[in-house]
């Protein structure tokens, strides 16, 4: 399966797509649970930070 970005037509490797999917789930899930006041903010803020870090890592990885 070959996926491309709509804006630039750049190929997205499957591993990068998987990491981006996990990052988005972490960020959205953590934000939703933080807003819903489920658990402590001390739990969800680092979860969101990990999602952001994964996004940065995926963007910095060299494409092959």
N, C-alpha and C positions, 0 to 999 in steps of 0.2 A: 504494500500500500504506500503510495507516494502522496504526502500532504504538502501543500504549499501555502505560504502566506498570501492573502489576497492583495496586499499592498505592493509587495515587491516581487512576488513570484519566487521567493527563496524556498528551497527544499528544507523541510523540518525533519531531522532524523527521528526515528521512533523513540530512542532513549530520551532525547530532549523533549519530545511531546509528552512522554510519560512523566518526566520531572516537572514540566509546566503544569500538567494536570494535577499532580500532587500539590504543587505550590498554590494553585488556585483554590483547591479544596481546603487547604490549611488556612489560607487567608480569609476566604469567605465564611468558612465554618467557625473559625476563631472570632471573627468580627460579629457574626450573628449571635453566637453564644455570649460574647461580651456585652452586646447591646441588650440581650434578653436577661442579663444578670444571672446566668447559670454558672455556678462556680465562682471562683475568685478571679479578679483581674490579673493577679500574679500568675495565673495559669495561661490565660488566653493571649495576653500581650506577647509572651515569648513564642507562642504557637504562630501568631501572625508574623513575628520577626523571622522565624524559620522559613515561612512561606516567601517572605521578601528576599531572604538570603538565597533560597533555591532559584528564584527568578533571576537574580543577579548572576549566579553561577552558570545557569543555562545560557544567559546572554554572553558570557565571557568565554565559554568553551569554544575552541576552534572547530569550525565546520569542515567536514571531510567530503 
